[in-house]
Amino acid sequence: MHPMQLHDKTFVPYLSENEILAAVTKMANAVALDYQDERPIFVGVLNGAFMFVSDFLKAYPYDCEVSFVKLSSYQGLTSTGIVETLLEPEDNIAGRSVIILEDIIDSGRTLKELVHLFSNTKVKEFKIASLFYKPAAYTGEYKIDYIGIEIPDKFIVGYGLDYNELGRNLREVYQLNQQHMINLVLFGKPGAGKGTQAEFLKEKYNLKHISTGDLFRYNMKNDTELGKLAKSYIDRGDLVPDEVTIQMLQDAVDKSPDAAGFIFDGFPRTASQAEALDAFLETKNMGINATIALEANDEILIQRLLERGKVSGRTDDQDEDKIRNRFDEYNQKTAPLKDFYKMQNKFYSVNGIGEIDEITARLGAVIEGL
Ligand code: AMP
């Protein structure tokens, strides 16, 4: 087994065919012990479970029947997963014992929908058997009755599972190679030096820099609809509404599918932006590795911003009232995100006062320690 490329991502070998088949046989035997006195119906969940169902049935030693349902899980605009039923359970399952065969259970969203789907049928009872299970990702309440292999919370392909439809035909399971990806959030008050530092870090670590402030200014300069909308907020030193900012950020990430990682600068600035960012990155099998705060005190920041305002022409940098309003916005809406990232063990604080290259070195030490 060798590393392998599917679309834009590299995958590394994780489970051999033998390991998988041994787990499948063990599951089939465990189910057989419980159901040897009746003829259960196994219901496979398409598409991912087709290989598992096939090998499971070959290993099942007694009489049984098979059927399928098809669910699809996709991301809506709000980034909450919605599960759609594409193929309903058949009527002949009424009064029977049903064992649902799932390829993988991670967050538990699809499982919840399955439980709901089968609670509405007149089955005698139903149980859930999942070949792969990610305990670290599972947030559901339903107990999973039979588990093949517990796996870490990493994206896998092969043996029926796909990455954008590729990889289903592999006999083995591969894991996404995420080692090269670094996604950073640069955190800090206006004037803390996020933009300046991002310019250095993006070169040093080959990352894509996304600054929502820069994106807004670009749109304002070009007088786009987005720019017109953002202008009134920015001129007052208020935050632009979340829906607008989140959509703009997602579009910017989508423009760089091959990036080795991102530096998010000036985003997220509110709790809902932080949650949206996590959910959005999850749909791309990515996540935030670290949130690094550049710390400096208000008086120093105000001096820096007023100086910058003289050369940059930024109107929001030229008026102390507007600057103080931006600090208020930060204290109220953005500062609480420290706890959000601390809870995920991703928060790092760096002294933002000193020479530019000293500060770059401090940031580099954090990044290299990740
Ligand atoms: P910055 O260049 O990051 O200081 O951003 C300048 C201005 O753009 C801010 O004062 C806000 O009005 C707006 N802005 C930038 N990023 C965001 C964001 N993530 N959420 C809301 N507004 C933002």
Boltz pocket constraint, residues with backbone or C-beta under 6 A from the ligand:
constraints:
  - pocket:
      binder: B
      contacts: [[A, 190], [A, 212], [A, 213], [A, 214], [A, 216], [A, 230], [A, 233], [A, 234], [A, 237], [A, 238], [A, 239], [A, 240], [A, 241], [A, 245], [A, 265], [A, 266], [A, 267], [A, 268], [A, 269], [A, 270], [A, 273], [A, 316], [A, 326]]
      max_distance: 6.0
